[in-house]
Amino acid sequence: MVSSVLFNDIAHKELVSCVGWTTADELYSCSEDHQIFKWNLLTNETTLAVKLQDEIYPIDLHWFPKTVGGKKQALAETFVLTSTDGKFHLASKTGRIEKSVEAHRGAVLAGRWNYDGTALITAGEDGQIKAWSKSGMLRSTLAQQASPVYSVAWGPDSDRILYTSGKQLVIKPLQPSAKVLQWKAHDGVILKVDWNSVNDLILSGGEDCKYKVWDSYGRLLYSSASHDYPVTSVAWAPDGELFAVGSFNTLRLCDKTGWSYALEKPHTGSVFSLAWSADGTQLAGACGNGHVIFAHVVEQRWEWKSFEITLTKRRTMQVRNVLNDAVDVLEFRDRVIKASLSHGHLVVTTSLQCYVYSAKNWNTPLIFDLKEGSVSLILQTERHFLLVDGAGIYVYSYEGRLVSTPKCPGMRTDILNAQTVSLSNDTIAIRDKTDEKVIFLLDALTGKALGDGKPLTHKMEVMEIALDQCGMSTDRKIALIDKNRDLYLTSVRRFGREQKISKIGTMVHTMAWNDSANILCGIQDDSFTVWYYPNAVFVDRDLLPKTLFTKDASEFSRAPHILNYVGTQVSVRRGDGSLVYSSVSPYPALLHEYSGSARWDDALRLCRFAKDQTLWACLAAMAMANKELTTAEVAYAAIGEVDKVQYINSIKDLPSKESSLAHTLLFSGHLQEAESTLLQAGLVYQAIQVHINLYNWDRALELAVKHKTHVDTVLAHRQKFLQDFGKKETNKRFLQYSEGVEVDWEKIQAKVEMELAKERERAATTSVRSSMASRR
């Protein structure tokens, strides 16, 4: 990925202090020559927007936010301009100054609107930071310090501000009583900061000639090597994937993790201010020699199976098939903003349209118009794809048909990214921004909430979510990584049951589902882990560790990120920006395919051929999940689980289907479901006996009393249990019932025999009926 830099011959006569985009193709620049220029990139015209009064030397400019929650703002055509005379000015697009406000003693060094346009903060040479209403009324003085505040930024929710204080960075919440976070960030004075609303990361640059990336807790994620000159400007791209750094005769494009994509050395003097266009494809810089510099992001790459696609120019892509070296060139009417390549399709969005190409045919794309050009995210599945822009979320089929427009409470599309939105063929998951413990689960085809409409709530803030991609919608699972870096798995569809969230990993930094089988991979602490059958946690928890594949992850170096897991290949981006590929055995995916199509003999043959204990463990769990007891018995025997083989044998000997199903559920630890199955089938004694076997005495007695049967059986087993352990009865309910009920083991035995005979008889009748029905 490279930034191509363009110079404009037209220049200001003095240093350019600040730049700001109004649209994706229109930019305003302010200079110490008191002039504000308007640049149109489509027509390459530059016009004088306004000539400022001689006493106004501009320092910073920030446009009022265009859209908030998809709604256009009335004030969107205005900007705030700060100047050396201690004032800030509210000016219209035409250049007319609507209001000038005395704000600070000395220069006003920075002015920034919050994300919803309800407040403005200014920072001054006098060390004060002040909050103002959008009409320019003073609300409060947020901070007062001895040294000038050179730069300031709003937190993602507009509830905190970040500002510089010499060599320190300070995060101050707007609530008066909340704790202030302060840390030493650089060895020299910090000149510029930026805080991205999508990834919640902080960027800083200073006189120590370094730029650094921090998380919102003040932890250092990346520190650059020392440059030759102080870092005078930093700016995040809107989607949080890239950032730019400006210094003397230097412009650098970096990945969000800190490593550098491209370095340009234009003759600009110091780059004092950087601004990204709303679509994140263009960058403008205010230069010390009076020039305005423009840069465009090109050379982006996308890979899928044998295809490699490169954005060679702003409106041109090259498709290369590495199998036969065939090359296709794709031309677009407007510049490319976002693209995604997966599941046999390339989806490209420009500033006006969306193009959908099939990997089988690069000549005739399907094209449809977009409501808003600033698409910030594209997600793809086998059947459809999802677009996110400033106004909403849209799900389209690959034929270009709008499938749904999902909505959830308090949704802010400007901060959604690939970690907080996930898509499968039938489900969309979106993490709530106002409460990060909550995940909204929506139907992809209707856009409405699933089931009873209740979202999934975790006990801790969720950092990343991912839906599995294959199988039936009723079996859909979601994996989530929380703030503790623990990995959990749960079902998406509840069917009236309480959702069980099971932990399957710890210290997981990044994860991805396979595109063609429900296999999950992740980087866990210092090892690369593949969960061949994550669902095992709901079938037989003891099996889960046996279904894992792990290998040393030191080849991925520090802070790796999994890009995708296609077929048997996992693509990992290392902390230094290089791509590393890791291959996974093809056998587990084959096993998933066989179990999905109930080809159990083929599954057994595969395991016997591979002679791998991990595969046998996967097969055991898959067979139990599908109630395929014969295969499960063979698989458990192969991994030496003798007790489980015996239990499966006892399940096979049970007289009726219902009791067999109940005990299979019991095997997986689903006691509630097992009890319900037995009670629905009228097998009350069996349900009571289950609780007796598990020493759930209170529930066993409760069922016996409720159904007016086998109270004596429960009491008899309870007495025997207490005798064996040499204890006395202390439970009030048991004492109460034992007074009026006589315990006779012979009677109990006879009653049990009768129950079992009745069950066998019923089972036999049912099988006769079903065989007669099949003959008809």
C-alpha positions in Angstrom: 0.0 0.0 0.0 1.6 3.3 -1.1 0.5 6.9 -1.0 1.0 8.7 -4.2 1.7 12.3 -3.6 0.6 15.2 -5.8 1.7 18.8 -5.5 -0.3 21.8 -6.5 1.6 24.7 -8.1 -0.8 27.2 -6.6 0.4 28.1 -3.2 -0.2 30.4 -0.3 2.4 33.2 0.2 3.0 32.1 3.8 3.0 29.0 5.9 -0.2 26.9 5.6 -1.4 26.2 9.2 -4.5 24.0 8.7 -6.6 22.1 6.2 -10.1 20.5 6.3 -12.3 18.6 3.9 -16.0 19.7 3.3 -16.7 16.8 0.9 -14.6 13.9 -0.4 -13.4 16.2 -3.3 -13.4 19.7 -1.7 -10.8 21.1 0.7 -10.3 24.4 2.5 -6.8 25.6 3.5 -5.8 28.5 5.8 -2.6 30.3 5.8 -0.7 33.0 7.6 -1.2 35.1 4.5 -4.8 35.6 5.9 -6.3 33.8 2.9 -8.6 30.7 2.9 -8.4 28.8 -0.4 -11.0 26.3 -1.6 -9.6 23.4 -3.6 -11.8 21.3 -5.9 -10.1 18.0 -6.8 -12.6 17.1 -9.5 -12.1 20.2 -11.6 -8.6 21.0 -10.2 -9.8 24.5 -9.6 -8.5 26.6 -6.6 -10.4 29.7 -5.6 -10.1 32.2 -2.8 -12.9 31.6 -0.4 -12.2 34.5 2.0 -9.6 37.1 2.8 -9.3 37.3 6.6 -8.7 40.5 8.5 -5.0 41.3 8.9 -5.0 40.6 12.7 -6.3 37.0 12.2 -3.5 34.5 11.8 -5.3 31.1 11.6 -3.9 28.1 13.6 -6.6 25.4 13.5 -9.7 24.6 11.4 -12.4 22.0 12.1 -15.6 21.4 10.1 -18.9 20.8 12.0 -19.8 17.1 11.7 -21.8 16.4 8.6 -24.0 13.5 9.8 -24.9 12.3 13.2 -26.5 8.8 13.4 -27.4 9.1 9.6 -29.1 12.5 10.0 -27.7 15.5 8.1 -26.9 18.4 10.4 -28.2 21.9 9.8 -24.9 23.5 10.8 -22.9 21.2 8.5 -21.8 24.1 6.3 -19.9 25.9 9.1 -16.4 25.5 10.6 -14.5 26.7 13.6 -11.3 28.7 13.0 -8.9 29.3 15.9 -6.3 32.1 15.7 -3.3 33.8 17.4 -5.4 36.7 18.8 -7.0 34.5 21.5 -10.3 34.2 19.6 -12.1 31.4 17.8 -14.3 32.2 14.8 -17.5 30.4 13.6 -17.4 30.8 9.9 -19.8 29.7 7.1 -18.7 27.8 3.9 -18.9 31.1 2.0 -16.2 32.4 4.3 -18.4 34.8 6.2 -17.5 35.0 9.9 -20.7 34.5 11.8 -19.3 35.0 15.3 -15.9 35.7 16.9 -15.4 34.7 20.6 -12.7 35.9 23.0 -11.6 32.5 24.3 -8.0 32.5 25.7 -5.1 34.7 26.7 -2.6 34.2 23.9 -3.2 32.0 20.8 -6.0 29.5 20.6 -3.9 26.5 19.5 -6.7 23.9 18.8 -10.5 23.8 18.3 -12.5 20.6 17.9 -16.2 19.7 17.5 -17.4 16.6 19.3 -18.9 13.7 17.2 -22.5 14.7 17.6 -21.9 18.5 17.1 -23.3 19.4 20.5 -20.0 20.9 21.9 -16.7 22.5 21.0 -13.5 22.4 22.9 -10.6 24.9 22.5 -7.1 24.7 23.9 -4.9 27.7 24.4 -1.4 28.9 24.9 -2.6 29.9 28.4 -2.8 26.2 29.3 -6.6 26.3 29.5 -9.1 23.9 27.9 -12.6 25.2 27.5 -15.9 23.7 26.5 -18.4 25.7 24.4 -21.9 25.2 23.1 -22.3 25.0 19.4 -23.4 28.6 19.3 -20.2 29.7 21.0 -21.4 30.1 24.7 -18.9 29.1 27.3 -19.9 26.1 29.3 -16.9 25.3 31.5 -13.2 25.4 31.8 -12.1 21.8 31.8 -8.4 22.1 32.6 -5.9 24.7 33.7 -2.1 24.1 33.5 1.2 25.9 33.4 2.2 25.0 29.8 0.5 25.5 26.5 -1.9 22.8 25.2 -0.8 22.2 21.7 -3.4 19.6 20.7 -6.7 18.1 21.8 -9.0 15.3 20.7 -12.4 13.9 21.7 -12.9 10.3 22.9 -15.1 8.0 20.7 -18.2 8.7 22.8 -17.6 12.4 23.2 -17.6 11.8 27.0 -13.8 12.2 27.4 -11.1 14.5 26.0 -7.4 13.9 25.3 -4.9 16.7 25.5 -1.2 17.4 25.6 0.6 18.7 28.7 4.3 19.1 27.9 5.7 15.5 27.6 2.5 14.1 29.2 -0.8 13.0 27.7 -4.0 13.5 29.7 -7.4 11.8 29.3 -10.1 13.8 31.2 -13.7 12.6 31.4 -16.3 15.3 31.3 -18.0 14.1 34.5 -16.5 16.2 37.2 -15.9 13.4 39.7 -14.4 10.8 37.2 -10.8 9.9 37.5 -8.2 11.6 35.2 -5.7 9.4 33.4 -2.2 11.0 32.9 1.1 9.4 31.7 4.5 10.4 30.3 4.2 9.7 26.6 7.3 11.3 25.0 10.8 12.6 25.9 10.0 15.9 24.2 7.0 18.2 24.1 4.0 16.5 22.4 2.8 18.5 19.4 -0.1 16.6 18.0 -2.6 13.9 19.1 -5.5 12.1 17.5 -8.0 9.6 18.9 -9.9 7.3 16.5 -13.6 6.6 17.2 -13.6 3.2 15.4 -10.6 1.4 17.0 -10.4 3.5 20.2 -6.6 4.0 19.7 -4.6 7.1 20.4 -1.8 8.6 18.2 0.8 11.1 19.4 3.8 12.8 17.9 6.3 15.1 19.5 9.6 16.9 19.6 11.5 13.7 20.4 11.0 12.9 16.7 8.8 9.9 17.4 5.2 8.9 16.8 3.5 6.4 19.1 0.2 4.4 19.3 -1.6 3.9 22.6 -4.7 2.3 23.7 -7.3 4.3 25.7 -5.8 3.0 29.0 -2.5 4.7 28.2 -0.7 1.4 27.4 2.0 1.8 24.6 1.2 -0.4 21.6 3.9 1.0 19.2 6.8 3.4 19.3 8.5 4.5 16.1 12.2 4.9 15.6 13.5 8.4 16.0 13.0 10.6 12.9 15.4 13.3 11.8 12.9 16.1 12.7 10.1 16.6 15.2 6.7 14.9 14.3 4.5 17.9 13.6 1.2 16.2 12.6 -0.6 12.9 13.0 -4.1 11.9 11.7 -6.2 8.7 11.7 -8.0 7.6 8.6 -11.8 7.6 9.4 -12.1 3.7 9.5 -9.1 3.4 11.9 -7.1 1.0 9.6 -4.4 3.6 8.6 -2.9 6.7 9.9 -0.6 9.4 8.5 2.4 11.1 10.1 3.9 14.5 8.9 7.3 15.9 9.7 9.9 18.2 7.9 9.9 17.1 4.2 8.3 13.8 5.3 5.0 12.1 4.9 4.5 8.6 6.2 1.5 6.2 5.8 1.2 3.6 8.5 -1.0 0.6 9.5 -3.0 1.0 12.7 -0.5 -1.3 14.5 2.3 1.2 13.8 4.4 -0.2 11.0 5.0 1.8 7.9 3.4 1.1 4.5 5.0 4.0 2.6 7.3 7.0 3.1 7.4 10.0 0.9 10.0 12.8 1.0 8.3 15.9 -0.6 9.9 19.3 -0.4 7.2 20.9 1.8 9.0 22.1 4.8 7.2 20.9 8.0 3.7 19.4 7.5 1.8 21.2 10.2 -1.7 19.7 9.8 -3.0 16.5 8.1 -6.7 15.8 7.2 -8.3 12.7 5.7 -11.3 12.9 3.4 -14.4 11.3 4.8 -14.0 8.2 2.6 -10.5 7.6 3.8 -8.9 7.5 0.3 -7.3 10.9 0.2 -5.1 12.9 2.5 -4.2 16.6 2.5 -1.4 18.3 4.3 -0.7 21.9 5.3 2.9 22.7 4.5 5.4 25.1 5.9 6.5 26.4 2.5 3.0 27.6 1.6 2.0 24.5 -0.5 -1.0 22.1 0.1 0.0 18.5 -0.5 -2.5 15.8 -1.6 -1.9 12.1 -1.2 -3.9 9.1 -2.4 -3.9 5.6 -1.1 -3.1 3.1 -3.9 -1.4 -0.3 -4.2 -3.9 -1.9 -1.8 -4.0 -5.7 -2.2 -6.7 -8.4 -1.7 -6.1 -12.1 -1.9 -8.5 -15.1 -2.1 -7.5 -18.6 -3.1 -5.6 -18.2 -6.4 -6.6 -14.6 -7.1 -4.5 -11.5 -6.2 -6.1 -8.1 -6.8 -4.2 -4.8 -6.7 -5.5 -1.3 -6.8 -3.0 0.1 -9.3 -4.5 3.6 -9.7 -7.3 5.4 -8.0 -9.8 4.0 -10.5 -8.1 0.9 -11.8 -7.7 -2.6 -10.4 -5.6 -5.5 -11.7 -6.8 -9.1 -11.2 -4.2 -11.8 -11.4 -4.8 -15.5 -11.3 -1.6 -17.1 -10.0 -2.6 -20.5 -11.3 -2.4 -19.6 -15.0 -1.0 -16.0 -14.7 -4.1 -14.6 -16.4 -4.4 -10.8 -15.8 -7.6 -8.8 -16.0 -7.8 -5.0 -15.6 -11.0 -3.5 -14.0 -11.7 0.2 -14.7 -14.1 2.3 -12.6 -15.9 5.6 -13.4 -15.1 7.0 -9.9 -12.3 6.3 -7.4 -12.4 3.1 -5.4 -13.2 3.6 -1.7 -13.6 0.0 -0.3 -13.2 -3.5 -1.7 -13.6 -7.0 -0.4 -12.7 -10.4 -2.0 -14.1 -13.6 -0.6 -16.5 -16.5 -1.4 -15.9 -16.2 -5.1 -16.9 -12.6 -5.4 -15.2 -9.2 -5.5 -17.3 -6.3 -4.1 -16.0 -2.8 -4.9 -17.6 0.4 -3.8 -16.8 3.8 -5.4 -18.0 7.2 -4.3 -21.3 6.6 -6.2 -21.7 2.9 -7.0 -21.2 -0.7 -5.9 -19.7 -3.2 -8.4 -20.1 -7.0 -7.8 -17.8 -9.3 -9.8 -17.9 -13.1 -9.9 -14.5 -14.8 -9.9 -15.7 -16.8 -12.9 -16.3 -13.7 -15.0 -14.4 -10.4 -14.6 -15.9 -8.8 -17.7 -19.5 -8.0 -16.7 -20.0 -6.8 -13.1 -23.3 -6.2 -11.6 -23.6 -2.4 -10.8 -26.0 -0.6 -8.5 -26.1 3.0 -7.1 -25.3 3.8 -3.5 -27.3 6.3 -1.4 -24.1 7.5 0.3 -20.6 7.1 -1.1 -18.7 6.7 2.1 -18.8 2.9 2.6 -16.6 2.2 5.7 -17.0 -1.6 5.9 -17.8 -4.6 3.6 -18.4 -8.1 5.0 -19.0 -11.1 2.8 -20.6 -14.6 3.2 -21.4 -17.3 0.8 -24.9 -16.0 0.0 -24.7 -12.2 0.5 -22.7 -9.3 1.6 -23.1 -6.4 4.0 -22.2 -2.7 3.5 -21.9 -0.1 6.3 -22.0 3.7 5.5 -22.7 6.8 7.4 -26.5 6.3 7.2 -26.9 2.6 8.0 -26.3 -1.1 7.4 -27.4 -2.8 4.2 -27.4 -6.5 3.3 -27.3 -7.3 -0.5 -27.4 -10.5 -2.5 -24.7 -11.1 -5.1 -27.4 -10.3 -7.7 -27.5 -6.8 -6.3 -30.9 -7.2 -4.6 -31.3 -5.3 -1.3 -32.1 -8.1 1.3 -32.5 -6.1 4.5 -31.5 -2.9 6.3 -30.8 -4.1 9.9 -31.3 -1.6 12.7 -30.6 -1.9 16.5 -31.1 0.5 19.4 -28.6 3.4 19.6 -26.6 2.1 16.6 -23.7 4.4 15.4 -22.5 3.2 12.0 -19.5 5.5 12.1 -17.8 3.3 14.7 -18.6 -0.2 13.4 -15.6 -2.3 12.2 -14.8 -6.0 11.4 -14.3 -6.8 15.1 -17.7 -5.4 16.2 -19.9 -6.7 13.3 -20.1 -10.2 12.1 -22.2 -11.8 9.2 -23.2 -15.3 8.4 -25.7 -16.6 5.8 -28.6 -16.2 8.2 -27.5 -14.0 11.1 -25.9 -10.6 11.8 -24.2 -9.9 15.1 -23.5 -6.3 16.2 -21.8 -5.3 19.5 -23.6 -2.4 21.2 -21.5 0.7 21.6 -23.3 2.1 24.6 -23.0 -1.1 26.6 -20.1 -3.2 25.2 -21.3 -6.3 27.1 -24.3 -6.5 24.8 -24.5 -8.2 21.4 -27.5 -7.7 19.1 -28.4 -10.7 17.1 -30.5 -10.0 13.9 -31.9 -12.1 11.1 -29.9 -11.4 8.0 -32.9 -11.9 5.7 -35.3 -9.6 7.5 -33.0 -7.4 9.6 -35.2 -8.0 12.7 -34.1 -9.2 16.1 -33.9 -13.0 16.5 -36.3 -15.0 18.6 -37.7 -13.1 21.6 -35.7 -10.0 20.6 -33.5 -10.1 23.7 -29.8 -9.4 22.9 -27.0 -11.6 24.1 -25.4 -10.2 27.3 -21.9 -11.2 28.4 -20.6 -10.6 31.9 -17.7 -8.5 30.6 -17.0 -6.0 27.8 -16.7 -7.8 24.5 -13.7 -6.9 22.2 -14.4 -9.0 19.2 -17.2 -11.2 17.8 -17.3 -13.8 15.0 -20.2 -15.9 13.7 -19.4 -19.4 12.3 -20.1 -19.7 8.5 -21.5 -23.2 7.8 -24.3 -25.5 8.7 -27.9 -25.0 9.7 -29.2 -21.7 11.0 -30.5 -23.5 14.1 -27.0 -24.6 15.0 -25.4 -21.1 14.4 -22.7 -20.3 17.0 -21.0 -17.0 17.9 -17.4 -16.8 19.3 -16.5 -13.8 21.3 -13.3 -12.4 22.9 -13.8 -10.3 26.0 -11.7 -7.7 27.8 -9.9 -10.4 29.7 -8.9 -12.0 26.4 -11.0 -15.1 27.2 -12.7 -16.8 24.2 -16.3 -17.9 24.6 -18.7 -19.8 22.4 -22.5 -19.7 22.6 -25.5 -20.6 20.4 -27.2 -17.7 18.5 -30.7 -19.2 18.6 -32.1 -20.0 22.1 -35.5 -21.8 21.6 -36.7 -20.5 24.9 -33.7 -21.8 26.8 -31.3 -19.8 28.8 -28.2 -19.1 26.7 -25.2 -21.1 27.8 -21.9 -19.2 27.2 -18.9 -21.6 27.5 -15.3 -20.6 27.8 -13.1 -22.4 25.3 -9.8 -20.5 25.5 -7.8 -17.9 27.5 -5.4 -15.1 26.4 -6.7 -15.2 22.8 -5.6 -12.1 20.9 -7.1 -12.7 17.5 -9.4 -15.3 15.9 -11.1 -16.4 12.6 -13.6 -19.0 11.5 -12.9 -21.2 8.5 -14.9 -20.3 5.4 -16.1 -23.9 4.6 -16.3 -25.7 7.9 -17.0 -24.7 11.5 -13.4 -24.8 12.6 -12.0 -21.9 14.6 -8.4 -20.7 14.8 -6.8 -18.2 17.1 -3.5 -17.0 18.5 -3.6 -17.9 22.2 -0.8 -16.5 24.3 2.3 -17.8 22.6 0.7 -20.6 20.6 -1.3 -20.9 17.4 -4.5 -22.9 18.3 -7.1 -24.6 16.0 -10.4 -25.7 17.6 -11.3 -28.5 15.2 -14.7 -28.9 16.7 -15.5 -26.0 19.1 -19.1 -27.4 19.5 -17.6 -30.2 21.6 -17.8 -27.9 24.6 -21.7 -28.4 24.5 -21.5 -32.1 23.8 -18.7 -33.4 26.1 -16.6 -30.7 27.8 -13.9 -33.2 28.7 -13.3 -33.9 25.0 -12.6 -30.2 24.1 -8.9 -30.2 25.0 -8.5 -33.4 22.9 -10.0 -31.8 19.8 -7.4 -28.9 19.7 -4.3 -28.6 17.5 -1.6 -26.3 18.9 1.8 -25.2 17.6 4.3 -22.6 18.7 3.4 -19.1 17.5 6.8 -17.5 17.8 7.1 -17.3 14.0 4.2 -14.7 14.1 6.3 -12.4 16.3 4.6 -9.7 18.6 1.0 -8.6 18.1 -0.1 -10.8 15.1 -3.5 -10.5 13.6 -5.4 -13.3 11.7 -6.7 -11.9 8.4 -8.6 -15.0 7.2 -8.8 -18.8 7.3 -9.7 -20.1 3.8 -9.6 -23.8 3.0 -6.5 -25.2 4.8 -4.6 -21.9 4.9 -4.5 -19.2 7.7 -3.2 -15.8 6.7 -1.6 -13.9 9.6 -0.3 -10.3 9.5 2.7 -10.0 11.8 3.4 -7.0 14.0 6.0 -5.7 11.5 3.5 -5.8 8.7 4.7 -8.9 6.9 2.3 -11.7 5.9 2.8 -15.2 7.2 0.8 -18.3 6.1 0.2 -21.3 8.2 -1.4 -24.5 6.9 -3.9 -26.7 8.8 -4.6 -30.4 8.2 -7.4 -31.0 5.6 -8.8 -34.0 7.6 -10.9 -32.1 10.2 -12.8 -30.2 7.4 -13.4 -33.6 5.6 -14.7 -35.0 8.9 -17.1 -32.0 9.2 -18.3 -32.6 5.7 -19.0 -36.4 6.4 -20.8 -35.7 9.7 -22.8 -32.9 8.1 -24.1 -35.3 5.5 -24.4 -38.3 7.9 -21.7 -40.4 6.2 -20.6 -42.0 9.4 -18.9 -45.0 7.7 -16.7 -42.6 5.7 -15.9 -40.7 8.8 -14.8 -43.9 10.6 -12.7 -44.9 7.6 -11.0 -41.4 7.6 -10.1 -41.7 11.3 -8.7 -45.2 10.8 -6.6 -44.0 7.9 -5.3 -40.8 9.6 -4.6 -42.6 13.0 -4.9 -39.3 14.8 -6.3 -39.1 18.3 -7.5 -35.5 17.8 -9.7 -36.7 14.8 -11.1 -39.6 16.8 -12.0 -37.1 19.6 -13.7 -34.8 17.1 -15.7 -37.8 15.7 -16.8 -38.9 19.2 -18.2 -35.4 19.8 -19.8 -35.1 16.4 -21.4 -38.5 16.7 -22.8 -37.7 20.2 -24.1 -34.3 18.9 -26.0 -36.2 16.2 -27.2 -39.0 18.5 -25.2 -41.5 16.4 -24.4 -43.8 19.3 -22.7 -46.7 17.4 -20.1 -44.4 15.8 -19.6 -42.6 19.1 -18.9 -45.9 20.8 -16.2 -46.8 18.3 -14.6 -43.3 18.5 -14.6 -43.2 22.4 -13.1 -46.7 22.4 -10.3 -45.4 20.1 -9.3 -42.7 22.5 -9.5 -45.0 25.5 -12.6 -43.5 27.3 -13.9 -46.8 28.7 -16.4 -45.4 31.1 -18.1 -43.4 28.3 -18.2 -46.5 26.1 -20.0 -48.3 28.9 -22.5 -45.5 29.4 -23.2 -45.4 25.6 -23.8 -49.1 25.7 -26.3 -48.7 28.6 -28.1 -45.9 26.6 -28.4 -48.3 23.6 -30.0 -50.9 25.9 -32.8 -48.5 27.0 -36.3 -49.7 25.9 -37.7 -46.5 24.5 -36.5 -43.7 22.2 -37.5 -41.0 24.7 -35.3 -42.5 27.5 -32.5 -43.0 25.1 -32.7 -39.4 24.0 -32.9 -38.2 27.6 -29.8 -40.1 28.6 -27.9 -38.8 25.5 -28.8 -35.3 26.7 -27.7 -36.2 30.2 -24.4 -37.5 28.8 -23.7 -33.9 27.4 -24.7 -32.4 30.8 -28.1 -31.1 29.7 -30.0 -32.2 32.8 -32.9 -29.8 32.3 -33.6 -30.9 28.8 -33.3 -34.6 29.8 -35.9 -34.2 32.5 -38.3 -32.3 30.2 -37.9 -35.1 27.6 -38.8 -37.8 30.1 -41.7 -35.9 31.7 -43.2 -35.1 28.2 -43.1 -38.8 27.4 -44.9 -39.7 30.7 -41.8 -41.4 32.0 -42.0 -39.9 35.5 -40.2 -42.7 37.3 -37.2 -42.4 34.8 -37.1 -38.6 35.5 -37.1 -39.2 39.3 -34.4 -41.9 39.0 -32.2 -39.6 37.0 -32.2 -37.1 39.9 -31.7 -39.9 42.5 -28.6 -41.1 40.5 -27.2 -37.6 40.6 -28.1 -37.1 44.3 -30.4 -34.2 43.5 -32.6 -35.3 46.4 -34.8 -32.2 46.6 -35.7 -32.2 42.9 -36.4 -36.0 43.0 -38.8 -35.6 46.0 -40.4 -32.6 44.4 -41.2 -34.6 41.2 -42.5 -37.6 43.2 -44.8 -35.4 45.3 -46.0 -33.4 42.2 -46.8 -36.5 40.2 -48.1 -38.5 43.3 -45.9 -41.5 42.6 -42.6 -43.1 43.8 -42.4 -40.9 47.0 -41.4 -44.2 48.8 -38.7 -44.9 46.1 -37.1 -41.5 46.8 -37.3 -41.9 50.5 -35.8 -45.5 50.3 -32.8 -44.4 48.2 -32.3 -41.4 50.5 -32.2 -43.6 53.6 -29.8 -46.0 52.0 -27.6 -43.1 51.0 -27.5 -41.7 54.6 -26.8 -45.2 56.0 -23.9 -45.7 53.7 -22.3 -42.5 54.8 -23.3 -42.9 58.5 -25.4 -39.7 58.6 -28.7 -38.7 60.0 -31.6 -37.0 58.2 -31.7 -33.2 58.7 -33.8 -32.2 55.7 -37.2 -31.0 56.9 -39.1 -32.1 53.8 -37.7 -35.6 54.0 -38.4 -35.8 57.7 -42.0 -34.7 57.1 -42.7 -37.3 54.3 -40.9 -40.2 56.0 -43.4 -40.0 58.9 -46.4 -40.8 56.8 -44.8 -43.1 54.1 -43.7 -46.7 54.7 -40.6 -47.9 52.9 -40.8 -51.4 51.6 -38.0 -52.4 49.2 -39.9 -55.4 47.7 -42.9 -53.2 46.8 -40.6 -50.6 45.4 -38.8 -53.2 43.3 -42.0 -54.5 42.0 -43.3 -51.1 41.1 -40.0 -50.3 39.2 -40.3 -53.6 37.3 -43.8 -52.7 36.3 -42.8 -49.2 35.1 -40.0 -50.7 32.9 -42.3 -53.4 31.5 -44.9 -50.7 30.7 -42.2 -48.6 28.9 -41.0 -51.7 26.9 -44.6 -52.4 25.9 -45.1 -48.8 24.8 -41.9 -48.8 22.9 -42.8 -52.1 21.1 -46.3 -50.7 20.2 -44.8 -47.5 18.8 -42.3 -49.5 16.6 -45.1 -51.7 15.3 -47.2 -48.7 14.4 -44.3 -47.0 12.7 -43.4 -50.1 10.7 -47.0 -50.5 9.6 -47.2 -46.9 8.6 -44.0 -47.3 6.5 -45.5 -50.3 4.7 -48.6 -48.3 3.8 
